[in-house]
Amino acid sequence: MNKLKLFLIAAIVFISTAAMAQKIGYIKIDDVVGLMPEVGHIDTLLQRYQQDSVNSEYGQLVRDYKYRDSILNSKDTLTMPKSVKEQHQNAMQSLAYQIQNWQSISQQAVQAKQQELLDPVYRRIITAVQEVAKENGYTYVITQDAFLVAPPTDNLIFLVAKKLNLKLPPGVTPNQGANTTEKTKVEPNKTKTKTRG
């Protein structure tokens, strides 16, 4: 009986010690994205995509609408078969809807392209975070904005930036993951790219 009590006490002490030994770190992924040199290139690609693809598609929609409108308002409509006339009218309704909702449609297209271009960047950052966590014994890595109240944890941006060979902006001093209670503000590259969190 005494051996059982001793075993239970030892097990409780071991479990509580193991639970207290968990190392927690945090990182703001968007800050790391802002430091990535390829983000500037992605911004340029997005602007070119919007200019070459999205804006030209809008122009094509307007031209197609005007063309069909001119066909339906011409004298030829008197001899035009009813089915062809209905086909032009239906196409015009669809084009009118697309033109009226173009801002929303184009935003969705640009966001989809942005996600496509940023996915490799995010994968690279997540891989680096996982490697830093493993190398430095972090049990949990959370996003800095995930909790309203949390115990002080280690900011991993410095270790991840080092892992990815990124330069930190002037004025930001690496604390190599030391416990910090204040949030370290990292100014990202001056880009227009919206990132996901």
Order of alpha helices (4+ residues) and beta strands (2+ residues): alpha-beta-alpha-alpha-alpha-alpha-alpha-beta-beta-alpha-beta
